[in-house]
Amino acid sequence: MRDILVHATQYEQWTPTVRYAAELVGRLRASLTSVWCEPPVDAVVAGDVGALVALAAVAPPIHVEQARAVAPRFDSWSASLGAAHSDWLVCELDPVFAIQQLARWHDLVILGGGQNTPWGSEAALAEILVRTQSPCLVVPQDRHTEFRLRRAVVAWNGSTCAAAAVHDAIPLLALCEKVLVLSGEHSGQASRQPKFDIGRYLDRHGIAHEVIALDDNASESAGEILLQEASAVQADLLVMGAFGRSRLSEWVLGGVSRHMLTHCTIPMLMRH
């Protein structure tokens, strides 16, 4: 995990999400790219071709120039935390589109979670998860606690999404002292497919872990159980697959994923 992307919602100060990303990059000795986006032209103006031509002919808004001027300060700050390299990007584009494009050459995308983010809704966040096909680490935007990565909880159900999430999370799990795997995999699940043994997989990567089997009948309350277990072990990270399906042009997350995005108070690595 060498290249990490984080979305910045401010440039006057570093938000908790950007701080988390920079400290994680420092622990991994990786490279950090932060992108700040100017919101798109107002919908009313967007329908006026003449107005669009006029806007294109003028200089960028002053706050765009101010955001660009932050680059040296960001580079110095991230380097002080251990980042091998850093880039501060500014673009006049919808954040969702910018992240989808930038994610193509990054190993991990870090996003703020909450209603006040540019995406705000679960459907918009689901679109990012689905379209980027990249692991996304969702950090609560109101997070103000000290950076820690000592204990992690893995939500395991034997699915392809869950396996991909565990695979992508290995560099982070390797930093933890304790990893708890909550297994809700049914004995007959995917019986005709090659079985992925998560215990052996974690052993091969030298990750100490404990596997706890969940009640097969607990699917309806799986989200609450995950939160309870994560709280009980004081987890600093939760790893899980993000499940969804397409309904015309709308991306919809599954019930457990929606519950976790709404109620989880710790960083959560999700992969579709």
N, C-alpha and C positions, 0 to 999 in steps of 0.2 A: 504494500500500500504506500505508493510513493507520491501520488498527486491527489490532493484533496481540495474540493471546491466548496466554498461557503457563500451564501447569499447575505449581503449586508443591507439592512434597511436604513442605516444612518451613516453619515460620514463625519459628523461633528465629534462623535464619541463611539467607542466600540461597544456594541450590544453584547449581552450575555452569550448569544449564539456565536458571534465572531470570536469572543474571548475563549469559549469552549473549543472552537476549531483551532485557534492558534496554539492553545496549550496542548491539545491532542497532537497536532503536527510536531510540536516540540518534543513530545515523548517518543514519537515515531521517527524523528529526524527526517521528516518528509518535506514536501513542498506544498505551499498554500496559495490558492488563488481565491481572491475575494472579489465578488462582482456587485456593484451598485447600479441600479437601473432607474432611469428617468421614466416615470409613468407615461403611457402612450397618450397621443393627442385625444382630447375630449371627443366623445362620440358625436356631439353636435357639429364640431368643426370637421371631423373626419369625413362627413358627407359632402363637404364643400371643397371641391377640387381647387378653386381659386385660393382658398385659405391655406390649403396644404402647400401649394406652390409658394405662397408668400412666406410661410413658416420655414420652408426649406432654404429660402434665400437669405435668411437672417442668421446671425451668429447663435450658437447654442445658448440656452438660458444660463444666467449667471451661476445658478447653483450647480449646473453640470460642470462648469469650469472650476468651481470651488471643490467639487468632489474629485476631479482629476488632480488637483493640487495636493490632495491628501497622500498620494502614492509614496513619496519619500518617508513620510511619518509612519505609514503602515509597514513599509519595508524594514525600517529601523526597529519598530516595535515587535514585529513577528520574529525578526532575527534575534532579538534579546530573549525570546522565549524558546529558541532552539530550532527555528525553521531553517531548513537547508536553503530554500529559495522561496521567494514570494512574488506575487503579482497582484496589483490592484487595478481592476478593470472597471470602466465606466461606459455604459451604453444607453442609448435612447431607444429602449425596447421593452416590451412587456416582460417582467421577470420570468414568467413561466417559459416563454420561448427562449430567452437567453440561457436559462438553466438547462433546458433540454439540449441545446446545442453544445454548451460547454461541458456537459456531463460526458460527452462522447470521448473526451481525452482525459478524464479523471477517474480515479479508482473509487472515490467516495464523494457523495454530495451531502453537505450538512445544511439543513434548513431549520428555520424557526417554526415552532408549532404554536397555534393559537388563533383566535378570531381576528386579531389585529395585523396578521401577516398579509402580504399581497394576495395570497390565494384564499385564505380565510375559511373556505368551505372544504369539507372532506372530498367532494367531487373534484375540485381543482387540484388538491394535493394528490388524489388518486391518479389523476391524469399525468402528473409528474412522475410518480412511481412507475406507472405502466409504460409511458412513452420513453423514458430515459433508459429503462432496462438496466439501471445501475443501483447499487445499494445506497439507500438514503438514510441518513442519521437525523432524526427529528429531535430537536432540542427545545424544550419549553421556553418560550420567549421571555417568561418572567423569572427564569432561573437566575438566582443570585448567590448560590452556594459555591463553596470552594471546589475547584476541579478535583475529582477523584475518579479512579478507575481500578477499584480493588475487588469488587464483587459483581458478577454478571448473572443474569437469568436468561436461559434459552427456552423459548416456547417451541416444543418439538411435536409434530404430528405425522412425521414421515413423508410429507408432501415434497414436491419438487421445489416449491417456493421456500419452504423451511430449510431444505438442504442448501439451496443457493445462499440463503441468509447466513447460515453457519459458515459456509465456505468463505464468504466475503468478510465475516467478522473475525476470522482467525487471528489477524494481527492485533486486534483489540482484546480478544479473549486471552491471548498470550501475555498481555500486560496485567491480567487480573490474578489475584491470589486464590480466588474461589469462583467456580462456575457451577451453577445449579441448572440441570436440565430437567424441565417439567415435561414429561412425555405423556401425550394424550393419544398416542398411536394405537389404533385398534389392531388386534392380532391378525385379522383377516384382510387388513387394508393392503391394496395393491399386491395381492398374493402372486400375480403372474409377472410382476416386475422385479428387477434386481433389487435386493434389499440393501438400503444404506444403513450401516451400523454406526450410529452416531458416537457410541462409546469408543469403539475401535478407532474411529476417525480422530476423535479428540486425543486419544492415547498416542496415536502416531505423531501428533503435533506437540506432544509433551505438555498437554493442558490438563491439569488436575481437575476432576469434576465429580459430581454426584448426580445420579439419575433418579428421579422420583416419578413413579407412575401415577397419573391422575385417573380418577374414576371415569370409566367409559361413558357414563350417563351424565357427565358434567359439562357437555358441550354448550348448553344454553347459558351457563354461568362461567364459561371459560375465562372471559375477560376479567371478571371479578376475582377469580381464583389466581390468575396470573398477578394481578395487582397486590393481592394479599400476600402471596409468596415472595414477591419482590420486596415488599415492605418488611416482611419478617426477617429477611436476610440482609436488609439495608443495601439492596442492590444499587449500583451506580450506572448500570446499563441493562437494557432488555433487548434481546435479539429475537426476531420473528419474521415469518414470511408474511407478505401483504397480499391478501386474497381479494380478487375483484372480478368483475365481468363487464362486458360492454352491452349497453342498451342504447342502440342508435349511436348518437354522438356523446352520450353521457357515460362517464366512468364511475362505477359504483364499487365501493369497498365492502367487504363482507362485514358481518355484525361484530365479530371479535376485533377486527382491525379498527372499525369505527369507534368501538368502546375504548380501545387503548389510546387512540389519538385524542379522544375527548377527555379521558381521565388520567392518563399516565403522567406522572410528575417527574420522571427521570428520562434521560436521553434514550431513544429507542431506534435501533437499527432495523430497517424494514427493507425487504427485497421482494419484488413481484416476479 
